[in-house]
Amino acid sequence: MNYLKLSIAIGTAATLFSGCATTELQTQTKMTSSIFLDPVKKSERSVFVSIKNTSGQDVGALEPRIISKLNAKGYRVVDDPEAAKYTLMTNVLFANNLKEAKAAGATSTGAVVGGVLGAVNSGGKDGLVGAVVGGLVVGGIGKLTEDEIFRMVTDVVVREKKSSKVLTTKNANDGQVSVGQEARAGFANSFAGPIRSDDAAGGAINSNQSTKTAQQYETDYVEHKTRVFSEAVKMSLKLDEAMPVMVEKMAEQISQIF
């Protein structure tokens, strides 16, 4: 087998994967649906804030950051929900690492590169050796250069108090839950496979609706709901580096509702 050609092929494949790694921190924050609040005069700009966290991670900095940003926008944060014009309730559902299985994809691609080269050289035996060597080497490089993806997902509810009664309809859906995986877009990710989590907590949860019920009642507020996610991506990114960035982005996005 021509080991020089094999080395060149493996080096080329390794460069491809390492070149697709994210070396600069990239972030994004998105809201699933917009919330529009009626404008009010300055004296009525009061908010009761309730921040919950069921993610299992320490996101204690989120509440003071939200409060600080609301104060900067001219809102008073009060302790009595009955005295507040608005009630802001949030729950952090997830704040952890999501990983792309680039190593598996890289191993497969490396095996193809090595196998094809071996077959060109002299046939079956060399093809097998090339596949094994290429898979192991390129797969290892792909593992070392894969992006670390951290995401924070938060449910947000805003209640806007009204001067008259509001007729509210609440729908409930019962169904069997299924769990799936999400995939990221992009050239490198066509090799990467689905996202997985270090602690098996990643993926997507889908509810297969089977029954639907509705209840009607009167309230003195209008309720708005949305979900916000913040994401940080970089090669070798750590939780203690990603968390402050995601908290800041999350606080900014939520405060901009007001």
N, C-alpha and C positions, 0 to 999 in steps of 0.2 A: 504493500500500500504506500502511496506517495504521502508521507507525513507532512511535507512542506505544504502541499495543497490542502490537506486536512486542517493544518494550523491556520492557514489563510482563511478558509471557509468558516472555521469556528470563531476566529477573530472578527470576521465581518459580522457574523450573527450576534456576537457579544456586543459589538459596537452599536448595533441596531437597538438592542434592548437597553443598554446603558444610556444611549442617547435619548431614549424616550422617558427617562426618569425625570421627575420634577425636582430641580435643585433649588429653586426659589419658592418660598412659601406662597401658596395660592389659596385664596379664601373666597367664599361666596355665601350669601344669605338670601333665602327666598321665603316668601309667604304664599301659602296655598290659595288664599283668596283675600281680597281687599276688604277693609273695614272703613266705613264712612260715618263719622260722628257729626251731629248737628253742631255748628259753631255757637258758642255761648259767650256772654260777656265775662270779663276778667274776674269779677267777684264770684262767679259761679264755677270757676275752674278748680274743682276739688276732686281728689281721687283717693279711694281706698284700695290699697295694694295687698294682694295675697299671693305669695310665691310658694309653690310646692315643688317637691323634687322626689320623684320615684325612680330615678335613673340608677341610683346606687353610687354615684360619683359626687364629689364635693363641688357644688356650684354655688356656694354661699356668697360669692361676690356678685351674683346676678341681681339680687334684690337691691343692694345699695347703689349699683350702677343704674338700674332702672329709675329708682327714686331720684338720684342726682340729675338724670337727664330730664325727668318730668319737671323738677324744680327749675331747671334752666329754661324750660319752655313756658314758665309762668303758672304751673299747676301746684296747688297745695296738696300734700299727701296727709290725709287725716286718719285717725284711729277708729272712727265710728262710721261704719258703712251706711248707716241711716242718714248721716249728715253729708254724705258725698254725692256729688252729681254723677260721678262715674265710679264703677267698681271694676278693677283690673284683677283677674285671676289667671294664673299661669301654672302649668305643671310640666316640669322637665321630664320627658318620657325616656330619653336615651341620650347619653353623653359618653361616647367610648370610641374605640378604634374599629374601623372597618378595613379589611385588607383585600386587595386583589390577588387572586391566585396566579400571579405572573410566573412563578417558578415552574408550575406544572405546564403552562403554555410554552415557556421557554425551553423546557426539557423536550417537549414534543417537537418543537421547531429545530432544536439542535440535533435531535435524532434524525430528522429528515435531511438536514444539511449533511451530516456525517455519512448517512446511509447512501445518499445519492452520489456523494463524492467517491465512496468506496466502490460502489457499483461501476462507476465510470472507469476507475482504475483497473480493477481486475475481476469484479464479480462478487459472488455470494459471500465468501468468508470475510473479505475486506469490508463489504457493505454492512455486515453485522457488527464488526468491530467499530467501524466509523459511526454507526448509529449509537452504540453504547457510549463511546468516548464523547461524541458531540453532545449527546443528551446530558451526560453528567456535567461536563464543563460549562456549557451554555446555560443549563438549568441552574447551576450554582450561581453564575453571574446574574441571571435573571432574578434569583431570590435576593441577592445582595442589593440590587438596584431598584427593587419594586417600591412604589410609592406607599407611604403610610397615610391613611385617610381617617381623619377624625370627624365625627359628626355629632351635633347636638340637635335634638328634636324636641320642640316645646308646643304643647297645646295652649291656646290663648282664648280667654273669654272676656269680653268687655260688656258690662251692663250699663246702659244709659238711662238714667232716671227721667221719667216723664211726669207732667203735671196731671195727666188724666189716665184712666185705666186702659190697659192694653190687653186685648184678647190674644192669648198665646196658644199655639198648637204644638204639642210635643210628639214627635214620631219616634217609635222604637222598633228596631229590627232585630229579630232573633234568627240566628243561622249557625251553621257549623263552620268553624274556623280552619283555614288551611294556611300553611307556612311555605313561602317560596323564597327565591333569591333574586337580588337585583344585580344588573350588570351596568358597567359604566361605558360611555361612548368613547370613541377615539381610536386611532390606528393601533396604538400599542395594546389597547384593551381588547382588540379582536383576538389577541393571543392569550389574554389574561384570564378569561373565564369569569364566572360569577364572583361577586363580592362575598367574602366570608369574614367572620369576626373571630378575634383571638379567643373570646370566651363563648363562642357559639351563639351570641346574642343578636347577630346581624340578620339581614334578609328582610322580607316583606311579609306582612300578615294580611290575608284576605278573608273577609267574612262572606260566606255564601248565604245570602239572605233567603229565608224560607217563610217567615211570617212578619206581618207589620201591624202595629197597633198605634193608635193616636189618642192623645188626651188634650182637652181644652181647659184653660183656666185663665183667670185675670191676674195681671201683675201691674206694677207701677213703673216698669222698666222695659226697654227693648234690649234683647241680648244678641250680641254678635260673636261669632266663633271663627277661628282660623287656626292654622298650624304653621309654625315657623321652623325652618331648619338652617343651621349654620354649619359650614364645612371648611376644614383646613386640610390641605394636601401638600406633602413634601416628602422627599426621600429621607428616611431615618428620623422622621418627626416623632417626638415624644409627647406623652399626655400633658406633662407639666408645661410644655411650650405651646401646645395647641389649645388647652383649656382657656387661658386668659384671652386669647384672640377670639375664640368662639363666644365666650361670655360677653365680651365687648360688642361684637357684631350682633348678638342676640338682643342685648339691651338697647342698642341703637335702633334696631328694626322695630321692636315692640314699642318703644317710646314715640316713634314716628307715627303711630296710630293716632296720637292726640294732637 
